[in-house]
Amino acid sequence: MTSTLRRAAGFAAVGSLAFATPVLGVAAAVPFAVVAAVAAFVGEDGRFFELFARPGDRQDGRLTGLLGFALAAAALAVLATVPETRMPISAFVAAVVVVAYGNLGEQLVSRWNDGAFHAVAGFTLAGFLAAAGGQALVVSVTSESLSVPKLAFLAAVGAFVAALLREVLLKHDDPLVLVSTGLLLWLFYELPVDVSPLEVAAALALTIVLGYVSYALGTASVTGMLTGILLGVLTIVLGGFGWFAVLITFFGIGALSTKFKYESKRQRGVAEGNDGARGSGNVLGNAAVAIVAVLGYAATEQASVELVFLFAFAGSLATAMSDTLSSEVGGLFDTPRLITNLRRVEPGTDGAVTWQGELAGVLGAVLVAAVAALTMPLDPTVVSALIVALGGIGGMTVDSLLGATVEGERVGNQAVNFLATLSGAVVSVAFAVLLLL
């Protein structure tokens, strides 16, 4: 057994202390605190140090990785066992074992294939199984009520969130990954939604298959694939299949437009980096507003508020589609003009537009609007489609204006995409309130 695999097994053993939480109650943090104390004061000589030491720990002369992991687990244990906070014990257990057993799964798979995709797959699968088992154990011995579909949903979300955070952050930022995963699982646990077996099964099957296809075709990086899968699962379970139809319309056509005449765009200096494979930052820049709208929709039960989130979701994705098509198509033409003064500029200049790109952007907004009006609970259909399309076109225009005025060293492209999609959501909501409420 290699040293990295032994270390992962050691961390999994420490994480298994979470399984004792239903029995220990308010003392659940004590075992992790004891591990943290040992990690802080154990000497460099000895098998314990050799088992848990990471490369950086040998330089520091201290088991920093184990110390951070144990302290983070202890903090979450306090939240889960102190009555005033009432974090679900199942969410705490799931978060700890997702990270602990996910690391072990990654190391086991890496012995067979050390590719990035296989490592992430090993982490996610092992984390999912551990989280599902941990939650099932908690439900069986406590008064917590958790249906099997929601248990599977939370286990999947925890695994994908933890895997994504580990890819975005440093590989050994386990304390931050652990705390973030625990708090997010707490949020999703509290959402007042009924989760059906069909939704969970379909969400996992569809998003994993489509995520792998996007990675295999080179339209998404590993982090972009994970982000897309996570957003897809949340959209189907918390919104519905109609919401997912809108989301996948943007992802699918947007990815194809990025690959369209890619070599020509590369030669012109306007191609998307990383061979057109979208990363997590790009995906979140375009879809963060949409996923917040899904969460808001799931958290409310008032019809008028639900309608606001519906149009915010559709308007933001209409903007993302419109902006993507206008950039990818417009970048192929030699007559761009700066949107603020209509002077000719070089292709690829921030804020530059072409009539061909603008037309493609309008068609993209109309397409998303049509899909949204036909698949989401928006009524009347024609007026709703017009509202979404106006949001998309308005957001695309804001993106160009921001590109011409503020985008640069201080404000990056992802931030501009976020502000543009937020603007598209606001425009759609404003028209919906004016015309429908």
C-alpha positions in Angstrom: 0.0 0.0 0.0 1.4 3.4 -1.0 2.0 6.2 1.5 -0.8 8.3 -0.1 -3.3 5.5 0.1 -2.4 4.7 3.7 -2.8 8.4 4.6 -6.2 8.6 2.8 -7.3 5.5 4.8 -6.1 7.2 8.0 -8.2 10.3 7.3 -11.2 8.0 6.5 -10.8 6.4 9.9 -10.7 9.8 11.5 -13.8 10.8 9.5 -15.6 7.7 10.7 -15.7 9.2 14.2 -18.7 11.2 12.9 -20.7 8.0 12.8 -20.7 8.1 16.6 -22.5 11.4 16.8 -26.0 10.0 17.5 -24.6 8.2 20.5 -22.2 10.9 21.8 -24.6 13.8 21.4 -23.2 17.1 22.6 -19.8 15.3 23.1 -19.5 14.6 19.4 -16.9 17.2 19.0 -14.6 15.7 21.7 -13.0 12.9 19.6 -12.2 15.3 16.8 -10.8 17.8 19.4 -8.6 15.0 20.8 -7.3 14.2 17.3 -6.6 17.9 16.7 -4.6 18.1 20.0 -2.5 15.0 19.0 -1.9 16.4 15.6 -0.7 19.7 17.1 1.8 18.2 19.5 2.9 14.9 18.1 6.6 14.7 17.2 8.0 14.1 13.7 9.3 10.7 14.8 6.9 7.9 15.0 4.3 6.0 12.9 1.4 8.4 13.7 3.3 11.3 12.1 4.4 9.1 9.1 0.8 7.9 8.5 -0.8 11.3 8.4 2.0 13.6 7.1 1.6 15.4 3.8 4.6 16.9 2.0 3.9 20.3 3.5 3.6 18.8 7.0 7.2 17.5 6.8 8.4 21.0 6.1 6.4 22.5 9.0 7.2 19.7 11.4 3.5 19.5 12.3 0.4 17.6 11.0 -1.2 20.7 9.7 -3.5 18.8 7.4 -4.9 16.5 10.0 -5.2 19.4 12.5 -7.3 21.5 10.1 -9.5 18.6 9.2 -10.1 17.6 12.8 -10.8 21.2 13.9 -13.3 21.8 11.0 -15.1 18.5 11.9 -15.2 19.5 15.6 -16.7 22.9 14.7 -19.4 21.3 12.6 -20.1 18.8 15.3 -20.8 21.7 17.7 -23.3 23.1 15.2 -25.0 19.8 14.9 -25.3 19.0 18.6 -25.9 22.3 20.3 -29.7 22.8 20.5 -29.5 26.5 19.7 -28.1 25.9 16.2 -29.8 22.7 15.2 -27.8 21.8 12.2 -29.1 18.4 11.1 -26.8 15.6 12.4 -27.3 13.8 9.0 -25.9 16.9 7.2 -22.9 16.9 9.5 -22.1 13.2 9.1 -22.6 13.4 5.3 -20.2 16.4 5.0 -17.4 14.7 7.1 -17.5 11.3 5.4 -17.9 12.9 1.9 -14.5 14.5 2.3 -12.8 11.6 4.2 -14.0 8.7 2.1 -13.9 10.8 -1.1 -10.2 11.2 -0.6 -9.9 7.5 -0.1 -11.9 6.7 -3.3 -9.7 9.1 -5.3 -6.5 7.4 -4.1 -7.9 3.9 -4.8 -8.9 4.9 -8.4 -5.6 6.7 -8.9 -3.7 3.4 -8.4 -5.5 2.2 -11.6 -5.6 5.5 -13.6 -4.2 8.8 -12.4 -6.0 10.9 -14.9 -7.9 14.0 -13.6 -11.3 12.7 -14.7 -10.9 9.3 -13.1 -9.6 10.8 -9.8 -12.7 13.1 -9.6 -15.0 10.1 -10.5 -13.4 8.1 -7.7 -13.8 10.9 -5.2 -17.4 11.6 -6.2 -18.6 8.0 -6.2 -17.0 7.1 -2.8 -18.2 10.4 -1.3 -21.7 9.8 -2.5 -21.9 6.2 -1.1 -20.4 7.3 2.2 -22.8 10.2 2.6 -25.8 8.1 1.7 -24.7 5.4 4.2 -24.0 8.0 6.9 -27.4 9.7 6.5 -29.2 6.4 6.5 -27.4 5.4 9.8 -28.4 8.7 11.4 -32.1 8.4 10.3 -32.2 4.8 11.6 -31.1 5.7 15.1 -32.5 9.3 15.6 -35.7 11.1 15.2 -34.6 12.8 12.0 -37.0 12.4 9.1 -35.4 12.1 5.7 -37.0 10.3 2.7 -34.9 8.1 0.6 -35.0 10.4 -2.5 -34.0 13.4 -0.5 -31.3 11.4 1.2 -29.9 10.5 -2.2 -30.2 14.1 -3.4 -28.3 15.4 -0.5 -25.6 12.7 -0.8 -25.2 13.6 -4.5 -25.1 17.3 -3.9 -22.6 16.9 -1.1 -20.3 14.7 -3.3 -20.4 17.1 -6.3 -19.9 20.2 -4.1 -17.0 18.7 -2.3 -15.4 17.4 -5.5 -15.8 20.8 -7.2 -14.4 22.8 -4.3 -11.4 20.5 -4.1 -10.7 21.1 -7.8 -11.1 24.8 -7.6 -9.2 25.2 -4.3 -5.9 23.5 -3.4 -6.0 19.8 -3.2 -5.5 19.8 0.6 -7.9 22.6 1.6 -10.0 20.0 3.4 -11.1 22.2 6.2 -12.7 24.8 3.9 -14.2 22.1 1.7 -15.6 20.3 4.8 -17.2 23.4 6.3 -18.6 24.7 3.0 -20.1 21.3 2.1 -21.6 21.0 5.6 -23.2 24.5 5.5 -24.6 23.9 2.0 -26.1 20.6 2.9 -27.7 22.3 5.9 -29.3 24.8 3.4 -30.5 22.1 1.1 -31.9 20.0 3.9 -34.0 22.9 5.1 -35.5 23.8 1.7 -39.3 23.0 1.8 -39.3 20.8 -1.3 -40.7 17.3 -2.0 -38.1 15.2 -3.8 -39.5 12.4 -5.9 -37.5 9.2 -6.8 -38.0 10.0 -10.5 -36.6 13.5 -10.3 -33.5 12.3 -8.4 -32.8 9.3 -10.7 -33.4 11.3 -13.8 -31.4 14.3 -12.5 -28.4 12.1 -11.8 -28.6 10.0 -15.0 -29.1 13.0 -17.3 -26.6 15.3 -15.8 -23.8 12.7 -15.4 -24.2 11.5 -19.0 -24.4 15.0 -20.4 -21.5 16.1 -18.2 -19.3 13.3 -19.4 -20.2 14.0 -23.0 -19.2 17.7 -22.6 -15.9 16.6 -21.1 -15.3 14.0 -23.8 -16.0 16.5 -26.6 -13.7 19.1 -25.0 -16.4 21.6 -24.4 -15.9 21.6 -20.6 -13.0 21.0 -18.3 -13.2 18.7 -15.3 -14.3 21.7 -13.1 -16.7 22.9 -15.8 -18.2 19.4 -16.0 -18.6 19.2 -12.2 -20.2 22.6 -12.1 -22.6 21.8 -14.9 -23.6 18.5 -13.3 -24.2 20.2 -10.0 -26.3 23.0 -11.5 -28.3 20.4 -13.6 -29.1 18.3 -10.5 -30.2 21.3 -8.5 -32.3 22.7 -11.4 -34.2 19.4 -12.0 -34.9 18.6 -8.3 -35.6 22.2 -7.1 -37.2 23.6 -10.2 -38.3 20.9 -12.6 -37.6 19.4 -16.0 -38.9 22.5 -17.8 -36.2 24.6 -16.0 -33.6 22.0 -17.0 -34.7 22.3 -20.6 -33.9 26.0 -20.6 -30.6 25.4 -18.8 -29.4 22.6 -21.2 -30.5 24.7 -24.2 -28.0 27.3 -23.2 -25.2 24.9 -22.2 -25.6 22.8 -25.4 -25.9 25.5 -28.0 -23.4 27.7 -26.2 -20.8 24.9 -26.2 -21.4 24.2 -29.9 -21.1 27.9 -30.8 -17.7 28.0 -28.9 -16.4 25.1 -31.1 -17.9 26.6 -34.3 -15.0 27.5 -36.6 -12.7 27.4 -33.5 -9.4 27.4 -35.5 -10.5 30.5 -37.4 -11.3 32.3 -34.2 -8.0 31.1 -32.7 -6.1 32.6 -35.6 -8.0 35.8 -35.2 -7.2 35.9 -31.4 -10.8 35.8 -30.3 -11.2 32.1 -29.4 -12.1 30.9 -26.0 -9.0 29.7 -24.1 -8.3 26.1 -23.1 -9.3 24.8 -26.6 -12.8 26.0 -25.9 -13.3 23.9 -22.8 -15.4 26.0 -20.4 -14.2 26.0 -16.7 -16.2 26.4 -13.5 -15.6 30.2 -13.5 -17.1 30.6 -16.9 -20.1 28.3 -16.1 -20.8 30.1 -12.8 -20.3 33.5 -14.4 -23.1 32.7 -16.8 -25.4 30.5 -14.5 -24.9 31.8 -11.0 -27.9 34.1 -11.2 -30.0 31.3 -12.6 -29.1 28.9 -9.8 -29.9 31.6 -7.1 -33.3 31.9 -8.8 -33.8 28.2 -8.6 -33.0 28.2 -4.9 -35.2 31.2 -4.3 -38.1 29.5 -6.1 -37.6 26.4 -4.0 -37.6 28.4 -0.7 -40.8 30.3 -1.3 -44.5 29.2 -1.5 -46.0 32.5 -2.6 -47.2 32.5 -6.3 -46.2 36.1 -7.0 -42.7 35.6 -5.6 -42.3 32.3 -7.5 -43.2 34.2 -10.7 -40.4 36.6 -10.0 -37.8 33.8 -9.7 -39.2 32.1 -12.8 -38.5 35.2 -15.0 -35.2 35.9 -13.3 -34.1 32.4 -14.2 -35.2 32.6 -17.8 -34.0 36.1 -18.3 -30.5 35.4 -17.0 -30.1 32.4 -19.2 -31.5 34.3 -22.2 -28.8 36.8 -21.6 -26.1 34.1 -21.3 -27.2 32.6 -24.6 -27.5 35.9 -26.3 -24.0 37.1 -25.1 -22.4 33.8 -26.0 -23.7 33.7 -29.5 -23.0 37.3 -30.2 -19.4 36.9 -29.1 -18.8 33.6 -30.9 -20.4 34.6 -34.1 -19.4 38.2 -34.1 -15.8 37.3 -33.6 -15.7 35.8 -37.1 -16.2 39.1 -38.8 -13.8 42.0 -39.5 -16.1 45.0 -39.0 -16.5 45.3 -35.2 -17.4 48.7 -33.7 -17.2 49.8 -30.1 -20.7 50.0 -28.7 -20.1 53.3 -27.0 -19.0 55.4 -30.0 -19.4 53.0 -33.0 -15.8 53.5 -34.0 -14.1 50.6 -35.7 -11.8 48.5 -33.5 -9.8 45.4 -33.7 -11.6 42.0 -33.5 -11.7 40.8 -29.9 -11.8 44.3 -28.4 -13.9 44.3 -25.2 -17.3 46.0 -25.9 -17.0 45.5 -29.7 -20.1 44.5 -31.6 -21.0 43.5 -35.2 -24.4 43.4 -36.8 -23.9 39.7 -37.4 -23.1 39.0 -33.8 -26.0 41.2 -32.6 -28.4 39.3 -34.8 -27.1 36.0 -33.5 -27.5 37.2 -30.0 -31.1 38.3 -30.6 -31.9 34.9 -32.1 -30.3 33.2 -29.1 -32.5 35.2 -26.7 -35.6 34.4 -28.7 -34.7 30.7 -28.7 -34.3 30.5 -24.9 -37.5 32.6 -24.5 -39.4 30.1 -26.7 -38.1 27.1 -24.7 -38.9 28.8 -21.4 -42.4 29.8 -22.4 -43.2 26.2 -23.7 -41.6 24.2 -20.8 -41.8 26.4 -17.7 -45.1 27.5 -15.9 -45.2 30.9 -17.6 -48.5 32.2 -18.8 -49.6 33.8 -21.1 -47.1 32.1 -23.4 -46.5 34.8 -26.0 -46.2 37.7 -23.6 -43.9 35.6 -21.3 -41.7 34.7 -24.3 -41.4 38.4 -25.2 -40.5 39.3 -21.7 -37.7 36.7 -21.5 -36.4 37.8 -24.9 -36.3 41.4 -23.9 -34.4 40.4 -20.8 -31.9 38.5 -22.9 -31.3 41.3 -25.4 -31.1 43.9 -22.6 -28.6 41.8 -20.7 -26.5 41.3 -23.9 -26.4 45.1 -24.4 -25.3 45.6 -20.8 -22.5 43.1 -21.3 -21.2 45.0 -24.3 -21.4 48.3 -22.4 -19.5 46.9 -19.4 -17.0 45.4 -21.7 -16.3 48.8 -23.4 -16.2 50.7 -20.1 -15.0 48.7 -17.1 -13.8 45.3 -18.2 -10.0 44.9 -17.9 -7.5 44.2 -15.1 -9.9 45.0 -12.2 -13.1 43.6 -13.6 -12.7 40.3 -15.4 -14.8 38.7 -18.0 -16.5 36.3 -15.5 -17.6 39.3 -13.3 -19.0 41.1 -16.4 -20.9 37.9 -17.4 -22.4 37.8 -13.9 -23.4 41.4 -14.0 -24.9 41.0 -17.5 -27.0 38.0 -16.5 -28.1 39.8 -13.4 -29.2 42.7 -15.6 -31.1 40.4 -17.9 -32.9 38.9 -14.9 -33.8 42.3 -13.6 -35.1 43.4 -17.0 -37.3 40.3 -17.3 -38.6 40.6 -13.8 -39.4 44.3 -14.3 -41.4 43.7 -17.4 -43.1 40.7 -15.7 -44.2 42.9 -12.8 -45.3 45.6 -15.1 -47.3 43.5 -17.5 -48.4 40.4 -15.5 -48.7 41.3 -11.8 
